[in-house]
Amino acid sequence: MAFSSWFSRLRSSSKGFVYSSIRSSRFQNLETPKARVTTHVFHSNSSRLRNPFLSLLPAALAVSAGALALQSQSNPSFCDASDTNARGVSFGGQGSTEFVVKGSHKELPKELIDELKAICQDDITMDYDERYIHGKPQNSFHKAVNIPDVVVFPRSEEEVSKIVKSCDKHKVPIVPYGGATSIEGHTLSPNGGVCIDMSLMKTVKALHIDDMDVVVEPGIGWMELNEYLEPHGLFFPLDPGPGATIGGMCATRCSGSLAVRYGTMRDNVINLKVVLANGDIVKTASRARKSAAGYDLTRLMIGSEGTLGVITEVTLRLQKIPQYSVVAMCNFPSVKDAADVAIATMLSGIQVSRVELLDEVQVRAINIANGKNLPESPTLMFEFIGTEAYSREQTQIVQKIVAEHNGSDFVFAEDPDDKKELWKLRKEALWACFALEPNFEAMISDVCVPLSRLADLISRSKRELNASPLVCTVIAHAGDGNFHTVILFDPNIEEHRREAERLNQFMVYTALSMDGTCTGEHGVGTGKMKYLEKELGMEALRTMKRIKAALDPNNIMNPGKLIPPHVCF
């Protein structure tokens, strides 16, 4: 079917996309006249010349177990058993079903506040509304008993170093903060403390066109960066949710729809600069495309979620903007048929740049939110890139695969505006879900399995979702085995909470039984901690805890995240 006429018919019936109105009405309780109108992303930060990390980490890991045990007796951060609740289950530990993150709180020392004011000048606030916004993630149902005591907005790496050093001296918690698009409670401040908002550090420091890399500060968004790069014929290929910043993308080891071709964040970062808990500034590597020099500190920091340091500079790999691309869509009688086609396409050797799967409920949400008339059945979206001839050849091969697997309504777009509109619908799918239940929250699963198990996982999950009284949609990065379920529920209704948690746990445990993971790209935060022991084992978690204790002995760096509290050594 010719796409241009089909798409123009859909677009002519459009009532206009309601992303802005849905989002504003949904979060209007968080936005007050006093609030700063800025968008930030969760991330870590970096710093300058000294590199004690290279000697610190191996030395710390070589410390005897006895010495560490003695240290843990005087510092509860080595085993957060004090967090255990009355039932003997600590928040984030195995078996936890708590939604509100507990924490202790003590008043900030006046000396620290004076030091922060001297460092940040006017870029500091203790306004309640501002602190509340920074303490409640915008895209997540997760909450904490406390909010940050103060929010600072550093403008330089040196300021970050001074802020961290001062907080470490006073043993006050730090939470790095960016675009607030993370969904697993990464930016909660359960113990109060200092929120370091990196939004003022968003400069492109250097662009090396011939080397196809760029050096940026962490507060720049990936969409802003690509606008800057476009005139140079380059782009940064990772595309998580709108609003995400580079620092937060590093901290959560994110990916997006293009990961099937270009890899995840760990594959696209060349080096970092990071401020450690004591204020030291570490550069993790050179700008060479490959190196075998020492421990891979870059990958250690990517995915550390602000628990080891604050990212202040990132050097990224870039790609050439494709010469030509084709976007295709097709429909299927079941999600299993759609997943089978995604697997068959990958096994065919075709180098697709995107393979996205939407179930019929998600398509219905898109139609309602955007006034569209897309067929409400399981749908695959593909993107093929290369020369014009190669892209069309790939499209024809996949069209044949689709026909062999019960697919129908295969259409494709080559017009730039049509392609942009289709991917816009996909990128804003989460917001479209709230058109189905405008007053509900979303629990979002993020399981990922080996590609050969994807169809089985999705079909088993879909049976559970269809039987649930809650409204649930499926969105999958089908080319790399990663799929999300948006479970809409009211967190104030106990039955909703239990059912949402049951569904999420079913999918996680099913994925783990297939040698998969509880989180393919969203990270751990507070929401996924309870699954880590089952996925990784206690020895792996104890190793993480030892690294954390070595680099952050006062446990000030985003405490209570990533490592379950019951892990001791």
Disulfide bonds with the S-S distance in Angstrom:
Cys79-Cys568 1.90
